[in-house]
Amino acid sequence: MANKYPNYVGEVDVISDSENIKKLLKIPFSKSHISIMVHKVGKTLLLDDFDISKLILNEEKQQWRWLKRFLEEMCKVDEKIILRKNKSRSNLQSKLMLSKFLYHSLDSTQVDHALEGDSINSDETPSISMPENLSLSPSKKSREDSWTLDLSFDSVVSELDMKVDNTYSTSNDSEHKPFLRDYVWTFEDIQMLLGSDMPIFGDSNHPAISLRLRDMKKPINVLTGIDYWLDNLMCSVPEVMMCYHLDGIVQKYERLKTEDIPHMKNCQFSPMVVRDIAQNLLTFLKSKITKSGHTYWLLKSKEGDVVKLYDLTTLCENYFDEDSSNPYVLPVAMLFYRVAKHLIDSGSKKIKRIHDLLNNCLRLVDPKKHKQISISVKYLLSELLIPNNIDPTVPVIDSNENDSDNDEYCNDRFDESQSSTEDSGDETYATLQIAELIVPSNSRKRKIFKKSSSDFLGSDWEKRGLQAIGHLIDALNDLINIENLQSNKNSRENEDELPRMAKPFEPIPMEHGSLNSGGCSVLAKVEDCDNMSKNFSAPAKLAPNWQNNQIVLLLRKLAQIFCFLSESASNGKKYRKALNFIKLGLLCDQTAKALKIDVRNNNYGEILPCLLGSCGDCHFFLLKGDEIDQSEENFPLHFEENLKIICDKIDLSAKDKYCWCFNTLINVDHKVEERLSLSVCCYEEALTVIKNESEAQYSALGQELTTKLKKKYGNGCNELACLYMNKATHIFEQTEVKDEALRVSLQNLTKKSIYYLERGVEAFSSINDTLNLVFIYSNTAKLMRVCAHIFVPLNSENKRSEFSQIEKQFYAKAIGYYESAMKNLESTADALKESNSYEEVWDQLNWDLCTTLFTLGSLMQDYAPLSYCAFEDIERDISNSFNRALQLCSEAEKRNSFKLCLYQYRAGTLHHKLASLYHHSFRNMSDSDSKRRQVFQLADDHFEKAMSRFEKLENKNEFLQTILERVGMHEHLLSSLTGFGSKIRQLQTILQFLIRAESTSKMKMESDEEDAEETSKLMKFVLQRIQLCIKGLLRVYSSKMSKYKQNHERWKALDDELSSLLEKLMKKKKLKSSLELYIWQVCEKCSSTLEIELRFK
């Protein structure tokens, strides 16, 4: 019955025939003999009637010889332990009369209906308030025909449908027939799954009633009353109909309520006493039956006052021989397996219960004789330790993983002072006085034992993984041995086909068959399991390559666990350890593929790409130099050699395919390029494996893995490209002689860099990873700038010549890549803004693009390509580059960029360069050119903007240099003027520009020595230009002395004073500290004089 309803095993307290329960509850009232076998599965006790007399008389069952020898010794001590059943004439007549009575009480349709029974789904939760009928209907698909071992991830292992052989049974054959009804009975706080054959009658007025036949000559005693009461109580029958007869002639009928039975005349008993018996007996059994898988014998001899409990598994170890064994071992082991398998298939979170059940099954089953069962259990244990759906990057223990029924660990136990034992501490033999059974349970002292719900599997995932690997390797060893046995068997069959000659001095063996065909041994070999009896049948039909199928599945499970362990080690920065796990995982995967067996479930297709991807990760992170376990590069694994031997037996070439992934010659310090290249190759190979799968398999792999691999591949390509780019830059800067050999070497490096950058762009584009596209486009643009720098044309003196077309092309490509990066950045703006990194990335890209435009314009301005381009075109290109750069600076200033000061300085420099550009154009124009005035105004505006920015930023040198250049442009304009008024106005304008140098006195002192020296030179030039401007005014005013005599005198006085100041200044030893003071005085006087002149103009 336990095999029918595995979902109740471990949930209820007892599973048994109802007759056994009645026998136990009547112990204090009866002197009859009791013999019951008991087994423990979780918190459930399995009770089975044990007929000793039948065992003694049955000489055919050789596997019981050990118990017969044990009983013979016990009989010497107590002869009453063996009691034959009552087969007297009166007893047989009573049974025959009852049978006829029941038969005539039913019509044929009622008989059929009663035999069908009521059905419910056996998967439903048992009721705790009233009995519940269970389905007895057979499944639609019989499981007796075949037995398949399925190790796929969908169903893990198919049900090993084995039944106990009738040869092992100790009771009548009729007892193995299905009960009329199976139900869950809750008696007080005890739950029992029982089977009963009691017929139940009913009509519209009385839906459920039991029928009893009684002889009026014999009164109803206590035992009969308890029997009737328990039958009705177990089956939830509210009434009983008593049929009284005299010598078979019915006299009367009497209907009684079930609750009135304990109060009938001559059979009064207390239901509370029965309750106490049940609770005390269950507590005694649970306290003494503690070993799962052991066979216990509950015995009470006739008229005995003690209940004895024997641990037969332990007591009878010395009685076993080659022809006998404990027949309960294998059925109990298979029950453990079925219950565990049922819990797994139902998605139960009671991991500890499943683990204990599987371990108990493995402990009971002999792996040499039942290898298929052993292999199945070992596989399930490995799956339990490392589930298939666990995330190796963030392994989390399920909060329900260690949950189990509290009742399983909270057992009521007798106080040792009240429990009488004869073994003096020996757990193999315990006794209980019958008088103690009726002691009220409330008066007993109870001890509650509760195990802690700690993590019994542990949170050390590496330890769990190694345990799982141990189970799988044991299973593989078993399978390899099976194959060897099969090959030896085939070789023997081939030898049998050869003609054999009789030997003259040896008798010819006569292969007589056994006279006893029913006595098959429980220890039959796996290859002979089809000859076992029908109730314990191994697969009768196995695929020719079933061993290879299982080898493939076990190897791939191993590969999956090695993949998990590699990820776990990598997350712990143990990269060399992870590489060792990956090597073994690849070995298992390739060995499995060498067998060329299709797997029904293709979830395993992800293992190889994951292993290769993890290998790439390890090589990549080893370059960072932050590994923890530097000493574990070649750490030994106790199972490594064993696994390699197994894989070599299967296929020798499997270990060679991916040996390139583990180049031992790579040195972290000196072989950065090789290790990084190896990392990229691993990612590329993983993507190739996925791509080569069929479309159906590819979709099964999932886009998540592909996306991760492509992202890693793109990042690896980006890193490798940057490595080649930096290497090219370093070589160029360190080499003084730029010859052709250097050029070729740099070309090779830059070609490699652009190749990997293009591969990275393809990878990120295919998964729409716009953020990484931003970075890789930026790096590609940087490479173009590097190429423009290192491939600059040089003249014979090893100096650069004019700006070349190659440079222009590289800068144009760089600008294009930066613009592409900016576009992709806009598409990821929302995601980046949430992480507060958008502005930072935008600022860097904007600055790089602005710098590129600035560099392009500056080079074209400084090294104008006049040999192949017109000046107007050059001027237009420079102007466009600088203006675009100014727009970027303006946008950054609006955003209040992190580099605000740099942008302001860059804007001032751009205005200065634009002013210089237009200044140069203005000087090259003739006086009659129509655009001359416009170009002059553009230059003057940019000079003004540059001066304003430099003055605001307190950049003295740039400010003074801009003033001087602006003064020079205006002086050039002055030379073309002829009128008195226009010359005076131009000189006054020039003087106003020079007077603005006064603001430098308020600026901070230059800290750098060279900058301070440059400032002093520029200040001297400013003083000289002021003096020249004053002399120019005197010269112009002297032409009209009569009209502008006062103006001439004012400027003359200022000129003399200025000459005196300059003379004193040149005599100063500390010129730098005096310059600012004198220039401030000069500018003040010039400013006041100019103000007076303009006021009276």
Backbone hydrogen bonds, N-H to C=O, Kabsch-Sander energy under -0.5 kcal/mol:
donor,donor_aa,acceptor,acceptor_aa,energy
5,Y,1,M,-1.6
8,Y,5,Y,-1.6
9,V,5,Y,-0.6
11,E,8,Y,-1.9
12,V,8,Y,-2.1
13,D,191,Q,-2.4
14,V,191,Q,-1.5
15,I,45,L,-2.4
16,S,193,L,-2.1
18,S,195,G,-2.6
20,N,17,D,-0.7
21,I,17,D,-1.2
22,K,18,S,-2.2
23,K,19,E,-2.2
24,L,20,N,-2.1
25,L,21,I,-2.4
26,K,22,K,-1.3
27,I,24,L,-1.2
29,F,26,K,-0.8
30,S,26,K,-1.3
30,S,27,I,-0.8
34,I,300,K,-2.5
36,I,298,L,-2.4
37,M,48,D,-3.4
38,V,296,Y,-3.1
39,H,46,L,-1.8
41,V,44,T,-2.8
44,T,41,V,-2.2
45,L,13,D,-2.5
46,L,39,H,-2.9
47,L,15,I,-2.3
47,L,45,L,-0.6
48,D,37,M,-2.2
50,F,35,S,-2.5
51,D,49,D,-0.5
51,D,170,T,-0.6
52,I,50,F,-1.0
55,L,51,D,-1.5
56,I,52,I,-2.5
57,L,53,S,-2.1
58,N,54,K,-1.6
59,E,57,L,-0.8
62,Q,60,E,-1.5
64,W,61,K,-1.4
65,R,62,Q,-1.8
68,K,64,W,-2.0
69,R,65,R,-2.4
70,F,66,W,-1.7
71,L,67,L,-2.7
72,E,68,K,-2.4
73,E,69,R,-1.4
74,M,70,F,-1.7
75,C,71,L,-2.9
76,K,72,E,-0.9
77,V,73,E,-0.5
77,V,74,M,-1.3
78,D,74,M,-2.7
81,I,78,D,-1.0
82,I,79,E,-1.0
83,L,81,I,-0.6
87,K,85,K,-0.8
92,L,88,S,-2.1
93,Q,89,R,-2.4
94,S,90,S,-2.1
95,K,91,N,-1.9
96,L,92,L,-2.2
97,M,93,Q,-2.4
98,L,94,S,-2.2
99,S,95,K,-2.1
100,K,96,L,-2.1
101,F,97,M,-2.4
102,L,98,L,-2.3
103,Y,99,S,-2.0
104,H,100,K,-2.5
105,S,101,F,-0.8
106,L,103,Y,-1.1
111,V,107,D,-2.1
112,D,108,S,-2.3
113,H,109,T,-2.5
114,A,110,Q,-2.6
115,L,111,V,-2.2
116,E,112,D,-1.9
117,G,113,H,-1.7
124,E,121,N,-1.7
132,E,184,V,-0.5
134,L,182,D,-2.4
135,S,120,I,-1.2
142,S,140,K,-0.6
150,D,148,T,-0.8
151,L,149,L,-0.6
156,V,152,S,-1.8
157,V,155,S,-2.3
161,D,159,E,-1.3
162,M,160,L,-1.4
163,K,535,N,-0.5
168,Y,165,D,-1.7
169,S,166,N,-1.0
175,E,172,N,-0.9
176,H,173,D,-1.7
177,K,174,S,-1.3
180,L,196,S,-0.7
181,R,196,S,-1.7
182,D,134,L,-0.6
183,Y,194,L,-2.4
184,V,132,E,-0.9
185,W,183,Y,-0.6
185,W,192,M,-3.4
186,T,184,V,-0.5
187,F,185,W,-0.7
187,F,190,I,-2.9
188,E,186,T,-0.7
190,I,187,F,-2.3
192,M,185,W,-2.5
193,L,14,V,-3.0
194,L,183,Y,-2.8
194,L,192,M,-0.7
195,G,16,S,-1.0
196,S,181,R,-2.4
201,F,209,I,-3.1
203,D,206,H,-2.0
209,I,201,F,-2.2
210,S,239,E,-1.9
211,L,199,P,-0.5
212,R,241,M,-2.8
214,R,212,R,-0.5
214,R,243,C,-3.2
216,M,214,R,-0.5
216,M,245,H,-2.5
218,K,215,D,-1.5
221,N,219,P,-0.6
225,G,221,N,-2.2
226,I,222,V,-2.9
227,D,223,L,-2.1
228,Y,224,T,-2.6
229,W,225,G,-2.7
230,L,226,I,-2.7
231,D,227,D,-2.1
232,N,228,Y,-2.1
233,L,229,W,-2.5
234,M,230,L,-3.0
235,C,231,D,-1.8
236,S,233,L,-0.7
237,V,232,N,-2.8
239,E,208,A,-0.5
240,V,256,L,-2.5
241,M,210,S,-3.4
242,M,240,V,-0.6
242,M,254,E,-3.7
243,C,212,R,-3.2
243,C,241,M,-0.5
244,Y,242,M,-0.6
244,Y,252,K,-2.7
245,H,214,R,-2.3
246,L,249,I,-2.3
249,I,246,L,-1.5
250,V,248,G,-0.6
251,Q,244,Y,-3.7
252,K,244,Y,-1.3
254,E,242,M,-2.3
256,L,240,V,-2.8
258,T,238,P,-2.8
260,D,257,K,-1.2
261,I,257,K,-0.6
261,I,258,T,-1.1
263,H,260,D,-1.5
264,M,261,I,-1.9
267,C,264,M,-1.4
269,F,262,P,-1.7
273,V,270,S,-0.7
274,V,270,S,-1.5
275,R,271,P,-2.3
276,D,272,M,-2.3
277,I,273,V,-2.5
278,A,274,V,-2.5
279,Q,275,R,-2.5
280,N,276,D,-2.9
281,L,277,I,-2.7
282,L,278,A,-2.3
283,T,279,Q,-2.3
284,F,280,N,-2.2
285,L,281,L,-2.5
286,K,282,L,-2.7
287,S,283,T,-1.8
288,K,284,F,-1.5
289,I,285,L,-3.1
290,T,288,K,-1.3
292,S,290,T,-0.7
293,G,40,K,-1.0
294,H,291,K,-1.5
296,Y,38,V,-2.6
296,Y,294,H,-0.6
297,W,310,Y,-2.6
298,L,36,I,-3.4
298,L,296,Y,-0.5
299,L,297,W,-0.6
299,L,308,K,-3.2
300,K,34,I,-2.5
302,K,80,K,-1.2
303,E,31,K,-2.7
304,G,301,S,-2.1
307,V,432,L,-2.9
308,K,299,L,-3.2
308,K,306,V,-0.5
309,L,430,A,-3.1
310,Y,297,W,-2.5
311,D,428,T,-2.8
312,L,295,T,-1.7
312,L,310,Y,-1.1
313,T,295,T,-1.1
314,T,311,D,-0.5
315,L,311,D,-2.6
316,C,312,L,-2.5
317,E,314,T,-0.9
319,Y,316,C,-1.4
320,F,316,C,-0.5
320,F,317,E,-0.7
324,S,321,D,-0.9
325,S,63,Q,-0.8
329,V,326,N,-1.4
332,V,328,Y,-2.2
333,A,329,V,-2.5
334,M,330,L,-2.6
335,L,331,P,-1.8
336,F,332,V,-2.4
337,Y,333,A,-2.2
338,R,334,M,-2.7
339,V,335,L,-2.6
340,A,336,F,-2.3
341,K,337,Y,-2.9
342,H,338,R,-2.6
343,L,339,V,-2.3
344,I,340,A,-2.2
345,D,341,K,-2.7
346,S,342,H,-1.9
347,G,344,I,-1.5
348,S,343,L,-2.7
351,I,349,K,-2.3
351,I,401,E,-1.0
352,K,401,E,-0.7
354,I,350,K,-2.0
355,H,351,I,-2.8
356,D,352,K,-2.6
357,L,353,R,-2.5
358,L,354,I,-2.5
359,N,355,H,-2.3
360,N,356,D,-2.5
361,C,357,L,-2.3
362,L,358,L,-2.5
363,R,359,N,-2.1
364,L,360,N,-1.8
365,V,361,C,-2.1
369,K,366,D,-1.0
370,H,366,D,-2.2
374,S,370,H,-2.0
375,I,371,K,-3.1
376,S,372,Q,-2.2
377,V,373,I,-2.4
378,K,374,S,-2.4
379,Y,375,I,-2.3
380,L,376,S,-2.3
381,L,377,V,-2.4
382,S,378,K,-2.0
383,E,379,Y,-2.3
384,L,380,L,-2.0
385,L,381,L,-2.1
386,I,382,S,-2.6
390,I,387,P,-1.0
401,E,398,D,-1.9
403,D,400,N,-1.3
408,E,405,D,-1.1
409,Y,405,D,-0.5
409,Y,406,N,-1.3
410,C,406,N,-1.1
411,N,409,Y,-0.7
411,N,449,F,-0.6
413,R,411,N,-0.5
413,R,447,K,-0.7
418,Q,415,D,-2.5
419,S,415,D,-1.0
420,S,418,Q,-0.6
421,T,419,S,-0.6
426,D,423,D,-0.8
427,E,425,G,-0.6
429,Y,426,D,-1.1
430,A,309,L,-2.4
432,L,307,V,-2.0
434,I,305,D,-2.2
436,E,433,Q,-1.3
437,L,434,I,-1.4
438,I,434,I,-0.5
438,I,435,A,-0.7
439,V,436,E,-0.9
443,S,440,P,-1.1
444,R,441,S,-0.8
447,K,413,R,-0.7
449,F,411,N,-0.6
449,F,447,K,-0.6
450,K,448,I,-0.6
456,F,454,S,-1.3
461,W,459,S,-1.3
464,R,460,D,-2.1
465,G,461,W,-2.5
466,L,462,E,-2.4
467,Q,463,K,-2.0
468,A,464,R,-2.3
469,I,465,G,-2.4
470,G,466,L,-2.0
471,H,467,Q,-1.9
472,L,468,A,-2.2
473,I,469,I,-2.7
474,D,470,G,-2.0
475,A,471,H,-2.1
476,L,472,L,-2.5
477,N,473,I,-2.6
478,D,474,D,-2.1
479,L,475,A,-2.3
480,I,476,L,-2.9
481,N,477,N,-2.2
482,I,478,D,-2.1
483,E,479,L,-2.5
484,N,480,I,-2.0
485,L,481,N,-2.5
486,Q,482,I,-2.8
487,S,483,E,-2.6
488,N,484,N,-2.5
489,K,485,L,-2.5
490,N,486,Q,-2.6
491,S,487,S,-2.2
492,R,488,N,-2.2
493,E,489,K,-2.2
494,N,490,N,-2.1
495,E,491,S,-1.9
496,D,492,R,-2.0
497,E,493,E,-1.1
498,L,495,E,-1.1
506,E,503,K,-1.5
511,E,509,P,-0.6
512,H,510,M,-2.1
517,S,515,L,-0.9
519,G,516,N,-0.8
520,C,518,G,-1.5
524,A,521,S,-0.9
528,D,525,K,-0.8
529,C,526,V,-1.4
531,N,528,D,-1.9
532,M,529,C,-1.2
536,F,533,S,-1.1
538,A,529,C,-0.9
538,A,536,F,-0.5
542,L,540,A,-0.5
546,W,543,A,-1.8
549,N,545,N,-2.4
550,Q,546,W,-2.0
551,I,547,Q,-2.5
552,V,548,N,-2.6
553,L,549,N,-2.0
554,L,550,Q,-2.7
555,L,551,I,-2.6
556,R,552,V,-2.2
557,K,553,L,-1.9
558,L,554,L,-2.2
559,A,555,L,-2.5
560,Q,556,R,-2.2
561,I,557,K,-2.3
562,F,558,L,-2.8
563,C,559,A,-2.1
564,F,560,Q,-2.2
565,L,561,I,-2.9
566,S,562,F,-2.3
567,E,563,C,-2.0
568,S,564,F,-2.5
569,A,565,L,-2.8
570,S,566,S,-2.5
571,N,567,E,-2.4
572,G,568,S,-1.2
573,K,570,S,-1.8
574,K,569,A,-3.0
575,Y,573,K,-0.6
578,A,574,K,-2.1
579,L,575,Y,-2.2
580,N,576,R,-1.6
581,F,577,K,-1.9
582,I,578,A,-2.5
583,K,579,L,-2.3
584,L,580,N,-1.8
585,G,581,F,-2.4
586,L,582,I,-2.8
587,L,583,K,-1.8
588,C,584,L,-2.3
589,D,585,G,-2.5
590,Q,586,L,-2.7
591,T,587,L,-2.0
592,A,588,C,-2.2
593,K,589,D,-2.1
594,A,590,Q,-1.6
595,L,591,T,-0.7
595,L,592,A,-0.9
596,K,593,K,-1.4
602,N,600,R,-0.6
604,Y,601,N,-0.7
605,G,602,N,-2.2
606,E,603,N,-1.3
607,I,604,Y,-2.0
608,L,604,Y,-0.5
610,C,606,E,-2.1
611,L,607,I,-2.7
612,L,608,L,-2.6
613,G,609,P,-2.7
614,S,610,C,-2.8
615,C,611,L,-2.2
616,G,612,L,-2.3
617,D,613,G,-2.1
618,C,614,S,-2.3
619,H,615,C,-2.2
620,F,616,G,-2.1
621,F,617,D,-2.9
622,L,618,C,-1.9
623,L,619,H,-0.7
623,L,620,F,-0.8
624,K,621,F,-1.1
625,G,621,F,-0.6
625,G,622,L,-0.8
626,D,621,F,-0.6
628,I,573,K,-2.6
629,D,573,K,-0.6
630,Q,628,I,-1.3
632,E,629,D,-1.6
633,E,630,Q,-0.6
635,F,632,E,-1.2
640,E,637,L,-1.1
641,E,637,L,-0.6
643,L,639,F,-2.6
644,K,640,E,-2.3
645,I,641,E,-2.1
646,I,642,N,-2.1
647,C,643,L,-2.6
648,D,644,K,-2.3
649,K,645,I,-1.9
650,I,646,I,-1.3
651,D,647,C,-3.1
655,K,652,L,-0.6
656,D,653,S,-1.3
657,K,653,S,-0.5
657,K,654,A,-0.6
659,C,656,D,-1.0
661,C,658,Y,-1.3
662,F,659,C,-1.6
663,N,660,W,-0.5
664,T,662,F,-0.8
666,I,663,N,-1.3
671,K,667,N,-2.4
675,R,671,K,-2.3
676,L,672,V,-2.5
677,S,673,E,-2.5
678,L,674,E,-2.2
679,S,675,R,-2.1
680,V,676,L,-2.2
681,C,677,S,-2.3
682,C,678,L,-2.0
683,Y,679,S,-1.9
684,E,680,V,-2.5
685,E,681,C,-2.6
686,A,682,C,-2.1
687,L,683,Y,-2.2
688,T,684,E,-2.0
689,V,685,E,-2.3
690,I,686,A,-1.8
691,K,687,L,-2.4
692,N,688,T,-2.1
693,E,689,V,-0.6
693,E,690,I,-0.9
698,Y,694,S,-3.1
699,S,695,E,-2.1
700,A,696,A,-1.3
701,L,697,Q,-1.5
702,G,698,Y,-0.8
702,G,699,S,-0.5
706,T,702,G,-1.1
707,T,703,Q,-2.9
708,K,704,E,-2.4
709,L,705,L,-2.6
710,K,706,T,-2.6
711,K,707,T,-2.2
712,K,708,K,-2.5
713,Y,709,L,-3.0
714,G,710,K,-2.7
715,N,711,K,-2.4
716,G,712,K,-2.6
717,C,713,Y,-2.6
718,N,714,G,-2.2
719,E,715,N,-2.5
720,L,716,G,-2.6
721,A,717,C,-2.5
722,C,718,N,-2.3
723,L,719,E,-2.1
724,Y,720,L,-2.1
725,M,721,A,-2.4
726,N,722,C,-2.9
727,K,723,L,-2.1
728,A,724,Y,-2.3
729,T,725,M,-2.2
730,H,726,N,-2.5
731,I,727,K,-2.4
732,F,728,A,-2.2
733,E,729,T,-2.2
734,Q,730,H,-2.0
735,T,731,I,-1.2
736,E,734,Q,-0.6
738,K,736,E,-0.7
739,D,737,V,-1.4
743,R,739,D,-1.6
744,V,740,E,-2.4
745,S,741,A,-2.2
746,L,742,L,-2.5
747,Q,743,R,-2.2
748,N,744,V,-2.0
749,L,745,S,-1.8
750,T,746,L,-2.6
751,K,747,Q,-2.3
752,K,748,N,-2.0
753,S,749,L,-2.1
754,I,750,T,-2.6
755,Y,751,K,-2.1
756,Y,752,K,-2.2
757,L,753,S,-2.1
758,E,754,I,-2.3
759,R,755,Y,-2.1
760,G,756,Y,-2.3
761,V,757,L,-2.4
762,E,758,E,-2.2
763,A,759,R,-2.3
764,F,760,G,-2.6
765,S,761,V,-2.4
766,S,762,E,-1.9
767,I,763,A,-0.8
768,N,765,S,-1.1
769,D,764,F,-2.6
770,T,768,N,-1.6
773,L,769,D,-1.8
774,V,770,T,-1.9
775,F,771,L,-1.4
776,I,772,N,-2.6
777,Y,773,L,-2.6
778,S,774,V,-1.9
779,N,775,F,-2.4
780,T,776,I,-2.1
781,A,777,Y,-2.4
782,K,778,S,-2.1
783,L,779,N,-2.2
784,M,780,T,-2.0
785,R,781,A,-1.9
786,V,782,K,-2.3
787,C,783,L,-2.8
788,A,784,M,-2.3
789,H,785,R,-1.6
790,I,786,V,-2.8
791,F,787,C,-2.2
792,V,789,H,-0.8
795,N,799,K,-3.8
798,N,795,N,-1.8
801,S,793,P,-1.5
803,F,863,Y,-2.9
808,K,804,S,-1.8
809,Q,805,Q,-2.4
810,F,806,I,-2.4
811,Y,807,E,-2.6
812,A,808,K,-2.2
813,K,809,Q,-2.4
814,A,810,F,-2.4
815,I,811,Y,-2.5
816,G,812,A,-2.1
817,Y,813,K,-2.6
818,Y,814,A,-2.4
819,E,815,I,-2.3
820,S,816,G,-2.1
821,A,817,Y,-2.3
822,M,818,Y,-2.3
823,K,819,E,-2.1
824,N,820,S,-2.3
825,L,821,A,-2.0
826,E,822,M,-1.7
827,S,823,K,-1.2
828,T,824,N,-0.8
828,T,825,L,-0.7
829,A,826,E,-1.2
832,L,828,T,-2.4
833,K,829,A,-2.7
834,E,830,D,-1.3
835,S,831,A,-0.8
836,N,833,K,-0.9
837,S,832,L,-2.0
838,Y,832,L,-1.0
841,V,837,S,-2.3
842,W,838,Y,-3.0
843,D,839,E,-2.6
844,Q,840,E,-2.0
845,L,841,V,-2.5
846,N,842,W,-3.0
847,W,843,D,-2.3
848,D,844,Q,-2.5
849,L,845,L,-2.6
850,C,846,N,-2.4
851,T,847,W,-2.7
852,T,848,D,-2.3
853,L,849,L,-2.4
854,F,850,C,-2.4
855,T,851,T,-3.0
856,L,852,T,-2.7
857,G,853,L,-2.4
858,S,854,F,-2.6
859,L,855,T,-2.8
860,M,856,L,-2.1
861,Q,857,G,-1.9
862,D,858,S,-3.0
863,Y,859,L,-3.1
866,L,864,A,-2.1
868,Y,865,P,-1.0
869,C,865,P,-1.0
874,I,870,A,-2.4
875,E,871,F,-3.1
876,R,872,E,-2.2
877,D,873,D,-2.6
878,I,874,I,-2.7
879,S,875,E,-2.5
880,N,876,R,-2.6
881,S,877,D,-2.4
882,F,878,I,-2.7
883,N,879,S,-2.4
884,R,880,N,-2.3
885,A,881,S,-2.1
886,L,882,F,-2.2
887,Q,883,N,-1.9
888,L,884,R,-1.9
889,C,885,A,-2.1
890,S,886,L,-2.6
891,E,887,Q,-2.4
892,A,888,L,-2.1
893,E,889,C,-2.2
894,K,890,S,-1.8
895,R,891,E,-1.6
896,N,893,E,-0.8
897,S,892,A,-1.9
900,L,897,S,-1.1
903,Y,899,K,-2.7
904,Q,900,L,-2.3
905,Y,901,C,-2.4
906,R,902,L,-2.9
907,A,903,Y,-2.6
908,G,904,Q,-2.2
909,T,905,Y,-2.5
910,L,906,R,-2.6
911,H,907,A,-2.5
912,H,908,G,-2.3
913,K,909,T,-2.7
914,L,910,L,-2.8
915,A,911,H,-2.5
916,S,912,H,-2.4
917,L,913,K,-2.5
918,Y,914,L,-2.7
919,H,915,A,-2.6
920,H,916,S,-2.6
921,S,917,L,-2.0
922,F,918,Y,-2.7
923,R,919,H,-2.2
924,N,920,H,-1.5
925,M,921,S,-0.6
925,M,922,F,-0.9
929,D,926,S,-1.5
932,R,929,D,-1.2
935,V,931,K,-2.7
936,F,932,R,-2.3
937,Q,933,R,-2.1
938,L,934,Q,-2.3
939,A,935,V,-2.4
940,D,936,F,-2.6
941,D,937,Q,-2.4
942,H,938,L,-2.2
943,F,939,A,-2.4
944,E,940,D,-2.2
945,K,941,D,-2.3
946,A,942,H,-2.5
947,M,943,F,-2.8
948,S,944,E,-2.2
949,R,945,K,-2.1
950,F,946,A,-2.7
951,E,947,M,-2.3
952,K,948,S,-2.0
953,L,949,R,-2.3
954,E,950,F,-0.6
955,N,950,F,-2.6
956,K,954,E,-1.1
959,F,955,N,-2.4
960,L,956,K,-3.1
961,Q,957,N,-2.8
962,T,958,E,-2.2
963,I,959,F,-2.0
964,L,960,L,-2.4
965,E,961,Q,-2.5
966,R,962,T,-2.5
967,V,963,I,-2.7
968,G,964,L,-2.5
969,M,965,E,-2.1
970,H,966,R,-2.2
971,E,967,V,-2.6
972,H,968,G,-2.0
973,L,969,M,-1.9
974,L,970,H,-2.4
975,S,971,E,-1.7
976,S,972,H,-0.5
976,S,973,L,-1.1
977,L,974,L,-1.4
983,K,979,G,-1.8
984,I,980,F,-2.4
985,R,981,G,-2.6
986,Q,982,S,-2.1
987,L,983,K,-2.6
988,Q,984,I,-2.5
989,T,985,R,-2.1
990,I,986,Q,-2.5
991,L,987,L,-2.6
992,Q,988,Q,-2.0
993,F,989,T,-2.0
994,L,990,I,-2.2
995,I,991,L,-2.4
996,R,992,Q,-1.1
996,R,993,F,-0.5
997,A,994,L,-1.7
998,E,995,I,-2.1
999,S,996,R,-1.6
1000,T,997,A,-1.6
1001,S,998,E,-1.6
1002,K,999,S,-1.4
1003,M,1000,T,-1.0
1012,A,1008,D,-2.3
1013,E,1009,E,-2.2
1014,E,1010,E,-2.4
1015,T,1011,D,-2.2
1016,S,1012,A,-1.9
1017,K,1013,E,-1.9
1018,L,1014,E,-2.1
1019,M,1015,T,-2.2
1020,K,1016,S,-2.0
1021,F,1017,K,-2.1
1022,V,1018,L,-2.1
1023,L,1019,M,-2.4
1024,Q,1020,K,-2.5
1025,R,1021,F,-2.7
1026,I,1022,V,-2.3
1027,Q,1023,L,-2.3
1028,L,1024,Q,-2.5
1029,C,1025,R,-2.4
1030,I,1026,I,-2.3
1031,K,1027,Q,-2.4
1032,G,1028,L,-2.2
1033,L,1029,C,-1.9
1034,L,1030,I,-2.4
1035,R,1031,K,-2.3
1036,V,1032,G,-2.0
1037,Y,1033,L,-2.9
1038,S,1034,L,-2.1
1039,S,1035,R,-0.6
1039,S,1036,V,-1.0
1040,K,1037,Y,-1.5
1041,M,1038,S,-0.8
1044,Y,1040,K,-2.3
1048,H,1044,Y,-2.1
1049,E,1045,K,-2.4
1050,R,1046,Q,-2.6
1051,W,1047,N,-2.2
1052,K,1048,H,-2.1
1053,A,1049,E,-2.7
1054,L,1050,R,-2.1
1055,D,1051,W,-2.2
1056,D,1052,K,-2.4
1057,E,1053,A,-2.2
1058,L,1054,L,-2.5
1059,S,1055,D,-2.4
1060,S,1056,D,-2.2
1061,L,1057,E,-2.5
1062,L,1058,L,-2.5
1063,E,1059,S,-1.8
1064,K,1060,S,-2.4
1065,L,1061,L,-2.6
1066,M,1062,L,-2.0
1067,K,1063,E,-0.7
1067,K,1064,K,-0.7
1068,K,1064,K,-0.7
1068,K,1065,L,-1.1
1071,L,1069,K,-1.4
1074,S,1070,K,-0.9
1075,L,1071,L,-2.1
1076,E,1072,K,-0.8
1078,Y,1074,S,-2.5
1079,I,1075,L,-3.1
1080,W,1076,E,-1.7
1081,Q,1077,L,-1.8
1082,V,1078,Y,-3.0
1083,C,1079,I,-2.4
1084,E,1080,W,-2.0
1085,K,1081,Q,-2.2
1086,C,1082,V,-2.8
1087,S,1083,C,-2.4
1088,S,1084,E,-2.2
1089,T,1085,K,-2.5
1090,L,1086,C,-2.7
1091,E,1087,S,-2.0
1092,I,1088,S,-2.1
1093,E,1089,T,-2.1
1094,L,1090,L,-2.3
1095,R,1091,E,-1.7
1096,F,1092,I,-1.8
1097,K,1094,L,-0.6
